[in-house]
Amino acid sequence: MKRFAPLALAVVFMVFGAAAASAQEGWSRSKTVTGPNGGVYSAQGSGSCSGSHCSSTQRWTGPAGNTVTRSGSTGCRGAWCRTTATYTGPNGGTASRARVYRRY
């Protein structure tokens, strides 16, 4: 799993870095890459925005078939925004985070 994390992050940036969820009809992206040792990694994601609220879901799968998913949303009211995300690991464990920030 330690080898999966850096490559997964690289895949995330390749797949979702250019994806701007500003269109109300939403977006979806997918990408499959082969690692230096021949392992196949894949990433899929989709999201949409409506008004000042956006939501998205991503899924990453490593060469052993282990999958990590992320489900998150961002909503803004005035100058303040709140972002929440829940990650689910391959064994069903979850981790959540939330952040409030001011946009300028």
C-alpha positions in Angstrom: 0.0 0.0 0.0 2.9 2.4 0.6 3.9 2.2 -3.1 0.3 2.8 -4.1 -0.1 6.2 -2.4 2.5 8.2 -4.4 1.3 6.8 -7.7 -2.3 7.2 -6.7 -1.7 10.9 -6.0 0.0 11.3 -9.4 -3.0 9.6 -11.1 -5.3 11.9 -9.2 -3.6 15.0 -10.4 -3.4 13.7 -14.0 -7.1 12.7 -14.0 -8.7 15.5 -12.0 -6.2 18.3 -12.2 -7.8 19.7 -15.4 -11.4 18.9 -14.4 -13.3 22.0 -13.4 -16.7 21.3 -12.0 -18.2 24.5 -13.0 -20.7 23.2 -15.5 -24.1 22.3 -14.1 -24.3 19.2 -16.3 -21.3 17.8 -14.4 -18.1 16.1 -15.4 -16.5 12.7 -15.4 -13.0 11.5 -16.0 -11.2 8.1 -16.0 -7.6 7.1 -16.5 -5.6 3.9 -16.5 -1.8 3.9 -16.1 0.8 1.2 -15.9 3.4 1.7 -13.2 7.1 1.1 -13.5 6.8 -2.6 -12.4 3.9 -3.3 -14.7 1.1 -2.8 -12.2 -2.1 -1.3 -13.6 -3.6 1.6 -11.7 -6.9 3.2 -12.5 -8.9 6.2 -11.4 -12.5 7.3 -12.1 -14.3 10.3 -10.9 -17.5 12.3 -11.5 -19.0 15.5 -10.1 -21.4 18.3 -10.6 -22.2 21.8 -9.4 -25.5 23.6 -8.8 -25.5 27.1 -7.6 -22.8 27.4 -5.0 -22.7 23.7 -4.1 -20.4 21.1 -5.8 -20.2 17.3 -5.1 -17.8 14.7 -6.5 -16.9 11.0 -6.1 -13.6 9.4 -7.0 -12.4 5.9 -7.1 -8.8 4.6 -7.3 -7.9 0.9 -7.9 -4.4 -0.6 -7.5 -2.9 -3.6 -9.3 -4.0 -6.0 -6.5 -7.6 -4.9 -7.0 -7.7 -2.8 -3.8 -10.0 0.2 -4.1 -10.2 3.5 -2.3 -13.2 5.8 -2.8 -13.7 9.4 -1.9 -17.0 11.2 -1.7 -17.0 14.9 -1.0 -18.8 18.2 -1.4 -18.2 21.9 -1.2 -20.7 24.6 -0.5 -20.3 28.3 -0.2 -22.4 31.0 1.4 -21.1 34.5 0.9 -17.3 34.6 1.5 -17.3 31.3 3.5 -17.0 27.8 2.1 -17.2 24.4 3.8 -15.6 21.3 2.3 -16.3 17.7 3.5 -14.9 14.4 2.3 -15.2 10.8 3.3 -12.6 8.2 2.2 -13.4 4.5 2.3 -10.5 2.0 2.2 -10.3 -1.4 0.6 -11.2 -3.1 3.9 -14.2 -0.9 4.6 -12.6 1.5 7.0 -13.5 5.2 6.7 -11.8 8.5 7.4 -13.6 11.9 7.1 -12.4 15.4 7.0 -14.1 18.8 7.0 -12.7 22.3 6.5 -14.1 25.8 6.6 -12.3 28.5 4.7 -12.8 32.1 3.5 -12.6 32.7 -0.2 -11.3 36.0 -1.5 
